[in-house]
Amino acid sequence: MAPPVLRVGLIGNGTVGAAFASALDANHERLSQRLGVRVRLVQIAVRTPDRHRDVLPGVRVHDDAESLANDGGIDVVVEASGDLAASQWLRRVIARGAAAVSANKLAIASDRALLDALARRHPLLHCEGAVAAALPIVRALRDSLDGEEIHDLRGVLNGTTTFILTQLERGACFDDAVAAAQEAGYAESDTSTDLSGRDAAAKLAILATLAWRRPVTLDEVATRGIDGNIVDVVRVACDHGSRVRLVAEAWEEDGLQLRVAPKILDAADPLARAEDVINVVAVQSALAGPLTWYGAGAGGTRTASALLGDVLAASRALVGTHTGRIAA
């Protein structure tokens, strides 16, 4: 008898979505062996379906993300659209007992219901790809450090601003550094979310929600980004052996404090290792002490790696507790 099938729907087929679809197709057999069920992409919802019809044979492509989220025949919905409306789709997916996997940090960090689900470790909501791409910080806070008391959390979480600041250190002017980030595919044509610090603030809200087990929204993070005025600060810092990075940090002091802002870092600071699109996250916990994660925090294939890991985790939750959902 053929193994049962776990049906996956994908919302969004841009850089991240396309990388995920390709990775799922390439790793299909290996994933199926690990899970004991076949994992199959059956639907893709995008704004312009005609441009994506030939993505993968046998996959239905359409423009109705809401219907995909509501489709009872889909077991796992992977959301990689970047659309703020995605929070509604993710809530609907979980409500009907399917699994939701998302790389959309702004949608999650703006929605208290989803943050509450994260704080409670809901088994059907996964978002490793929303923070630091393949860097496994979400899973570490959610699972490995779940029994820990977290004292503080610091990170360089936005690859675009780190790339720009690295270019400034190498002598580029601000506008040329931004253009280089766009040309390399690390920045969108509209860089406001990255440069304002809002992207890093959304990621910090998700990490703080997991670390302190209570919903922390994007609006609770005091946020200041970077602009052309940062150039002189970067040059002076370099002259003194220091670096400027956009730092996201959360700590306990008369309640939970949350902040994103450019900071001058001593060369010995673990966060000063961040350059180009490398992300660094440092956590201080009661029992484990100081812990640091380091790795590429941007790019379609890296985020696809995180999405694949989340699909496996979500699939195990479905197979373990909702076996009636899986089709023979």
Sequence and secondary structure as in RCSB ss.txt:
>XXXX:A:sequence
MAPPVLRVGLIGNGTVGAAFASALDANHERLSQRLGVRVRLVQIAVRTPDRHRDVLPGVRVHDDAESLANDGGID
VVVEASGDLAASQWLRRVIARGAAAVSANKLAIASDRALLDALARRHPLLHCEGAVAAALPIVRALRDSLDGEEI
HDLRGVLNGTTTFILTQLERGACFDDAVAAAQEAGYAESDTSTDLSGRDAAAKLAILATLAWRRPVTLDEVATRG
IDGNIVDVVRVACDHGSRVRLVAEAWEEDGLQLRVAPKILDAADPLARAEDVINVVAVQSALAGPLTWYGAGAGG
TRTASALLGDVLAASRALVGTHTGRIAA
>XXXX:A:secstr
    EEEEEEE  SHHHHHHHHHHHHTHHHHHHHHSSEEEEEEEE S GGGSTTSSTT EEES HHHHHH TT S
EEEE S  TTHHHHHHHHHHTT EEEE  HHHHHT HHHHHHHHTT TTEE GGGSSTT THHHIIIIITTTS E
EEEEEE  HHHHHHHHHHHTT  HHHHHHHHHHTTSS S  HHHHTTHHHHHHHHHHHHHHHTS   GGGSEE  
  TTHHHHHHHHHHTT EEEEEEEEEESSSEEEEEEEEEE TTSGGGG  TTEEEEEEEETTTEEEEEEEE   H
HHHHHHHHHHHHHHHHHHHHH GGGSB 
